[in-house]
Amino acid sequence: MKYPFEVPFTFIEANPDVYISAVFSCLESEFLVLPKGNGFIDYTVFETGYEVLKRVTNGFQNIEPVPITRAAFQNPMIIIVLRAMLGFTPPEWAYVTTQRTGIEINQGFVRTLDRNIRMAPLTPLGSGLIKKERVEALIETACQLLNSPVPEVESDKIHRLDKADTSAGPSAIRTMSSMGVPYAMLLYERFLGRPFAGHRDSVSELIGDSLESAIEEVLTKAGVSYRKTKRAERIAGFDQAPDFIIPSEFNPQVVIEAKITEDDGTARDKVTRVQHLASISLAGNPRTPKFEVIACIGGRGFGVRREDMKKLLIATRGKVFTLKTLDALVEFTRLSEFKTK
């Protein structure tokens, strides 16, 4: 079976299904393995914070803001544990705190606080007045929520704190902390939240970097001049900059989009992005593209919708590569014109 980049474009137009299947056959997914990245919290570190919180609350008998705040500045992992108990993202916690206390806590502050703790979980927090006021407000809000039973909501809704450990206030927390968790409930809450969802979101760029790094290695090995763009960078002639421009943004002859996704909906959006690059290339003279468009893809999301893959093959005129076929990237594209090694 030949890959689409190995045959004339007319072959793909005449029988696209064969080449869709060829690309599908070499798509690989790494969704079972995630990079840890900077700021990954090992369980032992998380458990240390949990045990300190449990101790300063007397086994969750007294969930009070003053002793918790005092302990949190010395053991900042307490803040991460509190957020896990609430089940909130940092911005959600900041929003609820602002609403309840009137102290303005923006997303930038709470994201920075969260990241700083994850980067150095055993380092005490600084005690600047503004930071102290905001941290106190966050912890005060957490204590209010954890000390209260879940309010009743309409039958077609569910409250975010209606979880096994927070549905009935402190008594539920004490029960969960002193006995084995019912496995069915643990599985149910995991089903609602997806295992490692928060961590996966935080390292999404690293997941994409693996493909981009492989492309850089291929280009460098062949001595091809290239410009790798930065996230959200503005490049003249492109409303959305491609990931790689060869040889430079001043004379784009080849552009490469590197995309990994495990979700078919996201894959569709990424295909649309490549189609848009192709339309820019063909603007003015459909018979003579301004530059060649190449797609390097990975993840099971691209292997779901055959129609989306067909669109990708048409937009790139068959120049679709995966990690498995990346070693052919230079040989079967216009990149060969810029090879110096």
BELWODA-V426574 format. One record per helix or strand. SS is the DSSP state (alpha for helix, beta for strand). FROM is the first residue (numbers start at 1). TO is the last residue. If there is no record, write none. Layout:
ss:from:to
SS:FROM:TO
SS:FROM:TO
This chain:
ss:from:to
alpha:4:6
alpha:9:14
alpha:16:25
alpha:43:56
alpha:65:74
alpha:77:86
alpha:90:101
alpha:107:119
alpha:129:146
beta:149:149
beta:168:168
alpha:170:178
alpha:183:193
alpha:197:202
alpha:204:221
beta:227:228
beta:235:235
beta:238:238
beta:244:246
beta:254:260
alpha:264:282
beta:292:298
alpha:300:303
alpha:306:316
beta:320:322
alpha:323:328
alpha:334:338
